């Protein structure tokens, strides 16, 4: 009796999962007259139930039963699709693919993977319902941007596996495989922010542009908004908020990179960087709470380049190789001071390269503290440089607004780092 109740429960789950997918398909085709939809809520429920019953029968006899049932369903759907296409001239197969998925999920409910089937049904329904959103996102990408993505991915997929995974230089610094893998990683993180701006549109607001642009290049955002401050006096506080939030997002970006590559390093960086992040977001709120000048800069552009462009990726790869080499050479020459000097020099332009270099250096537990200080030093120097850019390009009012928050962030970060080192020692 207990086994019968379990089987009956699983059959009901299969029916419910089919109904869930069918609900979305029926809603998306709601404008069509009854009878013109290839499959609706009832049909999808029955297809999932068919999958469950067939799997139950296959367990009692042979797996060929479910194979034949799946093939029969395919023939039936193909025939219906062909007839419908001849009538309407529409050749989309999304509903047909969803029907196959419903059958498989129904069969899966009769196995120990019932929870997996339920999760997959929810994900399938969400994907089916995001068609307008996904199409709108794709339309925002230009052909050149899409081609840039494909080119870099092609080169990475083809080139990365054949690159030698060892160093060739006397300083044991340059590993072609690691360097290009890091380039792809940073480009991918940057592209997420770039694509998010393309979706939202840079005109949606300075703060949103700053937040997303910080994932790509906080320096580029700072340069663009500083120029805008010269052109639109009176909007300095809002533009300063955009610069601060972009620079603050840089700290989150550092944590993401180190978490992916060296989680232990993230444990030591988390406290100071999260404190600086909190101080930055609080400072942004203080700057923009009066929201003065927001309308004047609502059309601000991001000024960002596609990070998947081949020349951009190659340029970063060359810079990364230089920083990796310089870190090892100076460390072997003058010890820890060499690492800090490299961090300062790198921080003048970029923090990604030195973050990756010191993440690699942190493989040696004895150099973990040096790596933490070096990454934070580069972040501090880069923050000061952006503050200087805001003051020189955007004027003293922008520089004062940005600088006040930046100095507070740096003070909080240094205090947390000193407390952390004292606590550990």
N, C-alpha and C positions, 0 to 999 in steps of 0.2 A: 504493500500500500504506500509506503514511504517513497519507494522508487517511482511509483506511478505519479505521485504528487510532484516530485522533482521534475519529471519529464513534462507534465502538464504545465508547470510553472515556466519552464524553458520555452515551451511552445507559445505561451502568452507573451513572453519577452520578445520572441522572434516577431510575433504579430505586431507588437508595440513598436519595435524598431522599424518595421516596414511602414507602419502608419506614420511614423515621424518623418521619414524620407518622403513618403507620398504626400504628406501635408505641405511640405515645401514645394514639391513639384506641382501640386494642384493649385497652390496659391500663385506660383509664378505663371501658370497658364490660365488664370482665372478669367481672362477676357474671352477665351475661346468658348464656343458653344458646347454644351454637354454632348459627349460622343465623339468630339473632334480631338480630345486629348488622348495621346497614346497610352498614358498610364496616369492614374490619380491615386488618391489615398487608399481606396479599396484594393486596386490592382497591386500596389506596392506591398500592402499588407499581406495579400495572398502570395505574392512572389517570395517574400521572406518566410512565410509559413511553408511554402513548397520546399524551400531550401532546408528548413528544419526537419520536415517529415521525410524528405529524401535522405538526409544524413542519418536519421533514426533507422530508416529501412536499410541503408548501406551498412550500418553497424551490425544488423542482424543477418545480412546476406553477403553482399560484395560491394566494393568501392565502385565497381562499374555502374552501379545504379545511379549514384550521384553524378558520375561523368556523363551518362546518357541523358539525365534530366537537365543538366547544364547545357549540353549540346542542343537538346530539344528546345529549351528556352531561347537559346541563341537563334535557332532557325525561325521560331515564332516571332521574335522581336525584329529580326532582319526582314521578314516578310511584311510585317506591319509598317516598319519604317519605310520600306520601298514604296508601298502603296500610298502612304501619307506624303512622301516626297513627290510622287507623281502628281498628287492633287494640289499641293500647296507650293511646290518648288523650293521648300526649305529642307536643308540637309544637315541640320544640327543633330548630334547624337548624344548630347548630355543626358537626356532622360533615359536613353537606352543603356548607357554605361551605368547610370544610377540603379537601373533595374538589375543588372548583373551583380552590382555591389550588394543590393538588398538580398539577393539569393544567397550569396556567399556569407553575409552576416547572419542570415537565418540559419544556415548550416552550422555556423560557428557557435550559435547558442546551444547546440546539442553536444558541445564539447566542454572541457573544463574552462574554456576561455570566454565565458559569458560576459564578464566585465570588459574584456577587450572588445567584444562585439558591440557592446553598448557605447563605449568610448568612440569607436570607429564610426558608429551611426551618427553620433552627435557631430563629429568632425566633418563627416560627409555632408550633413545637412547645412552646416555653417558654410562650407566651401560652395555648395550649390546656391546658397542665398547671397553670396558676395559677388555675383556676376557683374552687376552695375558698377560696384566699387572697384573691382579689379580692372575692368575695362577702362574706367575713368583714370585709374593710375597709369595704365599702360599708355593711354593717349597723351599723358603729360611728358613722356619721354620722347625726345627727338630721335630720328633715325641714327644720327651721329653718335648720340649717347648710348643707344642700344648696341650699335656696332662696336663701340669702345669696350663695352662689357664683354661681348662675345670674343673679341680679339684677345683680351687679357686672359679670359677663362680658357680659351683654346691654347694659348701659349703656356699657361700654367699646367693644364691637364696633360699636355703633350711634353712640355719641357721639364716640369718638376720631377717626374719619375726617373728621368735619365740623367739628371744632374748628379755629380758625385757628392756623396754625403760624408765628406771628410775635408780637412783643411789642407792647404797647399803652401802656406807661407811660413816663414821661420818663427813667427810670433803666435802661431796656432790660433789665428783670429778669423780667417776668411774661409767659411764653409759655403760653397755655392748653393747647396740644397737648403740650408737653414736660412740664408739671406733671402732667397726668392720666396720661400715659404712665409717668412715674416712680412715681405712686401705684399703678398697676397692677403695675409691676415689684416694688415693695417688698411689696405685698399678696401677690403670688404667692410670693415667697421666704418670707414669714412663714407663709403657708398650708401650705407644705411641712412646716415644723416642727410647726405645729398639727395637721395631718393625721397626721403620724408619731406624735404623742402620742396621738391618738385611736385609732390602730391598736394601738400598744403598750400603751396604758392608763397613766394617770398613776400607778397603783399599782405599776408594775413596778420602781420604784426612784427614789430622789432624784437619783442621778447621771444616769440616763437622761432623767428629766424636765428636769433642768438643761441637759443637752446639747442636747436637741431644743427646749426652751423658749427657749434663747438665740437660736434662729433667728426666734422670734416677738417676744419682748420679755424681755430679761434683767432689766429693771427690775421687771416684774410677777413674775417668778420670785423675785427677791430679796425683794420685799415679802411674798410668800406664805410662803417658807421662813423668813423672819425672824419672822413671826407664829407659825409652828409651833414655833420654838425656845423661845418663851415658854411655850407649852403643854406642851412635852415636854422638860423639863430632862434633860441627860445626852446629848442627841443633837446637841450643837452642832457637833462636828467633822464629822459626816456632812452636816449641813445646810450647814455652811460650804463643804464640797466641792461641794455642789449649786449654791450661789451662785457660787462661783469658776468652775466649769465653764460655767455659763450666761453669766457676764460674759465669759469667755474666748472663747466661741463668737461673741460680738459682733464680735471682731476678724476672725474668719473671714468673717462676714457682710459686713463692710466691704470685705474683699478681693474677695468675689464681686461686690458691686455695682460697684466701680470697674473690675473686670476686664470686666464686661459693657458698661460705658459708656465707660471711658477706660483702655484697657490700659496706656498709657504711664505713667499715674499709679500703676497697680498696681506697676509695676517699682520705683518709689521707695518705696512703702509696704510692699512685701513684707518687706523685711529687718526693720524694727522691729516690724511687726505679727506676723510669724511668730515672732520671738524672744519677744514678749510671750505669744503663744499657747503656745509650748513651756514657758515659765516657769509659766503658769497650769495647764497639765495636769500638770506635775511637782508643783506645789504641791497640786493636788487629790489626787494619789497620796499625798503625804506626810500629808495630812489624814485620808484614809479607809483607810490601809493596815491600821490596827487594826480598822476596820469596827465601831466601837462605836456602839451605838444604832440600827443599821440596821433591826432588826425593828420598833422603836418607831415608825418613820416610813414603813414600807412602804406605808401607805395614803395618803400625801400626795397632794393634788390640785395641779394645775398653776396654777389661777387665771387661765388665759389666755382671752381673748375671740377669737372667730373674726375674723381680720383681713380677711375678705371681707365682713363686715357693712357695709352701705352707710354708716351713720353713722360707723363707725370709719374707713373709707376717706376720706370727705368731711372728717372732722376732721383726718386727716393731710394731706390736700391743702391745707386752709386753713393749717395750720402750716407746710407746705413753702413755700407761696406767701409767707408772712410772712418766713421765713428767707431765701428768695431775694431778696426786696425789701430786707431789712435788710442783707444782705451787700453788695449793690451800693451802697446809700445810704451805709453807714458806710465802705466802701472809697473811694468818691469824696470823702467828707468828711474822713476822717483817715488814708487810705492803708491800709497793711498792718495797722496796729493795729486798724482797724475790722473787718477779717476775723477777727483773733484774738479780739476782743471778742465778735463774733457767735458764734464757735466756743464760747467759754466759756458764753455765755447759752444756746445750743442744747444744749450738753452737759449742762446741769443737768437736762434732761428727756429728750432723745432725740439719737441720733447719726445716724439715717438722713437727716433733713432737711438737716443741715449737710454730710453726706457728698455728697448729691446736689447741693447748692448749689455746693460747692467742686469737685466733679467737672466741673460746667459751667464754673466759673471757670478750670479748668485747660486749657480750650481755647486759652487764650493761653499759649504756652510760657514767657513771662516771669513768669507767675504760678504756674508749676508748683510751685516750692519753697514758695510761700506756701500753696498748697492742701494740700500734704503736711503742713506744720506745723499748719495749721488743723484738719485731720481728726484728727491725732494728739492735738492739744490737746483737742478735743471728747471723744475717747475717754478721755483721762486724767481730765478733769473728770467725765465720766459714771461712770467707775470709782470715783472718790473719793466721789461722791454715793451710789453703791450701798454702799460701805463704811460711810458714815455711817448709811445706813438700817439696815444690819445691826446696827450698834452700838446705835443708839437704840431700834429696835423689838425686836431679838432679845436684847439684853443684852451686857454687856462681854465675856463669854467668846466669843460668836459674833463680835462685832466685832473682837476681838483675832485670832482665827483667820483671819477673812476679810482683815482689814487687813494682816496680815503678808505674805500672798501678793500682795495688790494693790500694796503698796509695792514689793515685789520686781519685779513686772511693770513698773511705771512706771519704776523705775530702769533696768531692762534696756532698755526701749523708748527712753528718752531717751538712754542711752549709745550705742545702735546708731544713732540718728538723728544725734547729734553726730559720731560716727565717719564716718558716711556722707557728711555734708555736708563734713567735713574732707577726706575722700578725693576727692570730686568737685571740690572747689575747689583 
